[in-house]
Amino acid sequence: MRGFPATAPLVEAAREAVLAVAPQASEAPYASKRPSSPSTMWKLTRFGDARGHVVGIGTFHRHATLFFFRGVELEDPDRILEGGGKQFRSVTLRSPEDARRPQVTRLLKQAFQRGG
């Protein structure tokens, strides 16, 4: 998997978290190139089902992001989802352990139950 060297463990932990919840999910890498600005997300891959995309993984220079395509529909009692757009919401990952948090697992399960 591509990405910045410093965030490679975060990206791999995010990928493992997705596949632990949805081993049947299809994975489609983005054909994007490394961004020139450190404030721009480098979208690496996305996972989905027969109904469409469910979750994606992107990275910045110092952290990774799990972004949910239908994030506004997810129940988030722990308030870990970030963002204010019409559909997308994301979770920031600053360590591999962040991807393994029970709150993240619950969001992933919900997202795949709702589908793409």
Order of alpha helices (4+ residues) and beta strands (2+ residues): alpha-beta-beta-beta-beta-beta-alpha-alpha
